[in-house]
């Protein structure tokens, strides 16, 4: 969740939406503590509501940011970050 603190390396981030959606535009990007922008491997659930971002190598300690952009079932774009 936004503002969460995790002890130890992070190798996945899960985003869950209230309705079906698909990646749009840049999709999902992660800003590492070192300031590097990475594009994680993304797995979309069968119902189209949950996206798992796989981070290899795992993120190390520090503040990270996740930016996302999807299209809702009615095709309107939705984006945000945490």
HUTA-V630181 format. One record per backbone hydrogen bond with DSSP energy under -1.0 kcal/mol. CO is the residue of the C=O (numbers start at 1). NH is the residue of the N-H. E is the energy in kcal/mol with one decimal. If there is no record, write none. Layout:
BEGIN
{{CO;NH;E} {CO;NH;E}}
END
This chain:
BEGIN
{{1;4;-2.5} {10;59;-3.0} {11;55;-2.9} {13;53;-3.4} {15;51;-2.9} {22;71;-2.7} {24;27;-2.9} {27;69;-1.8} {29;67;-2.8} {30;38;-2.9} {31;65;-1.8} {32;35;-2.0} {36;32;-3.0} {38;30;-2.8} {41;54;-3.1} {43;52;-2.9} {45;48;-1.6} {48;21;-2.2} {49;17;-3.5} {50;45;-3.0} {51;15;-2.8} {52;43;-2.4} {53;13;-1.8} {54;41;-1.5} {59;10;-1.7} {65;31;-2.8} {66;82;-2.0} {67;29;-2.4} {68;80;-2.0} {69;24;-2.1} {70;78;-3.0} {71;22;-1.9} {72;75;-2.6} {76;72;-2.7} {78;70;-2.9} {80;68;-2.8}}
END
